[in-house]
Amino acid sequence: MRITLPEFVLRLEKRLRDVPRAYLVGPILFALAVGLLVVSLTVETGIVGTAFEIGEAPPGIADHNVSFRATSLFYAHLVTGDCGVEFHLLNDSAYGAYQSTGSLPQPTLDCSRREATVESGVGHLVTSYAAPPGSPNSSYVLSATFLGPRAPYAVLSIPGAGLALAVTIWLSMTILSRGTERLLAHARLQSQKRDKK
């Protein structure tokens, strides 16, 4: 038994055969390119760097400069350090207040609180070691894991932009060639009409 398609389906199939491939495939490829470009703009908060501070805390209070300014948000971790040493990570304004008043805020890290989230760029470390004068220095290692915006899919912008450009050129050339064919057909028709006269 042979199945015959309705007339409108046959006409639609014929018209689709006459439509250039660029008109059918081009929009799909362009949508894919736009999707790649949109995904490439995705920004998330993640680890953007790490830093370490290795030193010795003398008995009493001591301060020195550190370079924990990569971002304004980082995780501080006391990797190694003796009990009795308190670590104060201070930004410029807190350090200025400490210099003018001599009082320190609550310690950022110590042996009971080995991790902390710091929400400002830190340029100064003040250690407070409760040991009698003449005691040996206490060695320590601090680490900072900096958090910030990053674009993990940014590399997708390269194929996305390339595909969008290629599809645009393909569609433009198809439109141009079809327009040229129509103009040539129209010119031939006009020429034939003049020849008949």
Secondary structure by P-SEA (a helix, b strand, c coil): ccccccaaaaaaaaaaaaccccccaaaaaaaaaaaaaaaaacccccccbbbbbbbcccccbbbbbbccccccbbbbbcccccccbbbbbccaaaaaaaaaccccccccccccccbbbbcccccbbbbbbccccccccccbbbbbbbbbbbbccccaaaaaaaaaaaaaaaaaaaaaaaaaaaaaaaaaaaaaaaaac
